[in-house]
Amino acid sequence: MVFPPAIRQSLYSTNLIENFNKHLKRTTHHKEQFPTEDSLDRFLVSQFNVY
């Protein structure tokens, strides 16, 4: 793929974001249910720190 550097950087960052979103969907799917919104926030923050 021959793209200018500015476009190349955008493609890489988009791929990273999509991979992270896929990771979040995968981990939250196993959990299925959160008792409160605060617990969901804490879980997502812990996933940010892991990934």
VEXVO-861636 format. One line per 10 residues: their letters; for each residue x, y, z of N, C-alpha, C, O. Coordinates in Angstrom, 3 decimals. Layout:
# VEXVO-861636
A	X,Y,Z,X,Y,Z,X,Y,Z,X,Y,Z  ... $
***
This chain:
# VEXVO-861636
MVFPPAIRQS	0.848,-1.176,0.000,0.000,0.000,0.000,0.886,1.228,0.000,1.710,1.429,0.892  0.698,2.029,-1.005,1.482,3.255,-1.104,0.545,4.436,-0.841,-0.194,4.871,-1.724  0.595,4.936,0.379,-0.204,6.084,0.772,0.736,7.159,1.306,1.821,6.843,1.795  0.334,8.418,1.219,1.128,9.482,1.854,1.181,9.258,3.377,0.278,8.640,3.940  2.215,9.748,4.028,2.378,9.514,5.473,1.170,9.938,6.318,0.828,9.257,7.285  0.523,11.053,5.963,-0.623,11.516,6.757,-1.778,10.519,6.694,-2.427,10.262,7.708  -2.034,9.966,5.536,-3.116,9.001,5.387,-2.727,7.679,6.043,-3.572,7.026,6.656  -1.489,7.285,5.926,-1.010,6.047,6.534,-1.208,6.073,8.050,-1.640,5.088,8.648  -0.888,7.202,8.656,-1.043,7.332,10.108,-2.515,7.218,10.494,-2.845,6.605,11.509  -3.384,7.794,9.705,-4.820,7.711,9.982,-5.311,6.270,9.881,-6.122,5.834,10.698 $
LYSTNLIENF	-4.832,5.537,8.898,-5.239,4.141,8.743,-4.791,3.305,9.935,-5.563,2.486,10.435  -3.577,3.492,10.392,-3.077,2.727,11.529,-3.853,3.049,12.799,-4.202,2.145,13.557  -4.126,4.328,13.038,-4.829,4.696,14.265,-6.266,4.189,14.233,-6.798,3.790,15.269  -6.906,4.197,13.063,-8.261,3.677,12.967,-8.277,2.184,13.266,-9.184,1.692,13.937  -7.293,1.474,12.779,-7.204,0.046,13.041,-7.010,-0.231,14.532,-7.594,-1.176,15.063  -6.215,0.565,15.201,-6.014,0.401,16.643,-7.308,0.646,17.406,-7.631,-0.081,18.346  -8.044,1.668,17.001,-9.311,1.980,17.672,-10.315,0.848,17.464,-11.007,0.447,18.400  -10.392,0.339,16.242,-11.317,-0.762,15.968,-10.933,-2.017,16.746,-11.807,-2.731,17.237  -9.650,-2.287,16.860,-9.203,-3.445,17.646,-9.562,-3.290,19.119,-9.977,-4.249,19.769  -9.400,-2.080,19.637,-9.739,-1.839,21.042,-11.246,-1.974,21.263,-11.674,-2.543,22.267 $
NKHLKRTTHH	-12.054,-1.457,20.334,-13.504,-1.596,20.450,-13.911,-3.065,20.419,-14.810,-3.477,21.153  -13.259,-3.848,19.581,-13.538,-5.285,19.512,-13.178,-5.945,20.841,-13.907,-6.808,21.328  -12.057,-5.538,21.420,-11.642,-6.069,22.716,-12.689,-5.753,23.789,-13.030,-6.621,24.593  -13.204,-4.511,23.806,-14.217,-4.143,24.797,-15.496,-4.942,24.609,-16.091,-5.406,25.582  -15.921,-5.105,23.363,-17.134,-5.890,23.115,-16.965,-7.321,23.591,-17.879,-7.902,24.177  -15.797,-7.886,23.336,-15.530,-9.267,23.736,-15.558,-9.412,25.259,-16.151,-10.357,25.779  -14.933,-8.496,25.963,-14.864,-8.620,27.423,-16.195,-8.303,28.090,-16.553,-8.952,29.073  -16.934,-7.331,27.587,-18.225,-7.015,28.195,-19.260,-8.082,27.866,-20.200,-8.282,28.635  -19.105,-8.770,26.741,-20.052,-9.830,26.392,-19.979,-10.981,27.391,-21.004,-11.581,27.716  -18.798,-11.293,27.874,-18.652,-12.371,28.853,-19.312,-12.006,30.178,-19.824,-12.869,30.891 $
KEQFPTEDSL	-19.292,-10.727,30.492,-19.864,-10.270,31.751,-21.391,-10.208,31.664,-22.071,-10.503,32.647  -21.930,-9.837,30.525,-23.354,-9.774,30.195,-24.152,-8.727,30.955,-24.970,-8.040,30.344  -23.957,-8.574,32.242,-24.830,-7.699,33.005,-24.031,-6.992,34.100,-23.181,-7.591,34.759  -24.329,-5.690,34.279,-23.674,-4.913,35.319,-24.749,-4.378,36.264,-25.758,-3.845,35.802  -24.554,-4.509,37.561,-25.598,-4.086,38.503,-25.863,-2.578,38.489,-27.010,-2.148,38.619  -24.816,-1.783,38.335,-25.004,-0.330,38.305,-24.158,0.262,37.187,-23.253,-0.383,36.658  -24.472,1.485,36.845,-23.693,2.174,35.817,-22.274,2.438,36.301,-21.326,2.440,35.515  -22.142,2.660,37.598,-20.821,2.891,38.177,-19.934,1.649,38.039,-18.738,1.773,37.776  -20.499,0.473,38.212,-19.708,-0.744,38.058,-19.258,-0.935,36.612,-18.157,-1.423,36.358  -20.108,-0.552,35.673,-19.714,-0.604,34.262,-18.554,0.352,33.998,-17.600,-0.005,33.307 $
DRFLVSQFNV	-18.634,1.558,34.543,-17.536,2.526,34.380,-16.231,1.986,34.943,-15.185,2.108,34.305  -16.279,1.392,36.126,-15.069,0.846,36.732,-14.491,-0.295,35.898,-13.275,-0.415,35.748  -15.373,-1.124,35.363,-14.918,-2.228,34.529,-14.236,-1.715,33.261,-13.179,-2.215,32.875  -14.841,-0.719,32.617,-14.249,-0.163,31.395,-12.907,0.500,31.669,-11.981,0.365,30.870  -12.787,1.206,32.772,-11.511,1.835,33.125,-10.447,0.763,33.358,-9.294,0.934,32.961  -10.826,-0.320,33.990,-9.847,-1.395,34.195,-9.409,-1.992,32.855,-8.255,-2.398,32.714  -10.303,-2.051,31.878,-9.948,-2.566,30.561,-9.041,-1.588,29.808,-8.168,-2.006,29.047  -9.249,-0.293,30.020,-8.355,0.699,29.413,-6.940,0.500,29.929,-5.974,0.595,29.171  -6.824,0.226,31.210,-5.508,0.055,31.828,-4.840,-1.240,31.381,-3.614,-1.292,31.283  -5.602,-2.265,31.113,-5.052,-3.565,30.703,-4.594,-3.511,29.267,-3.504,-3.980,28.941 $
Y	-5.412,-2.945,28.408,-5.127,-2.949,26.984,-4.095,-1.917,26.698,-3.699,-1.745,25.545 $
***
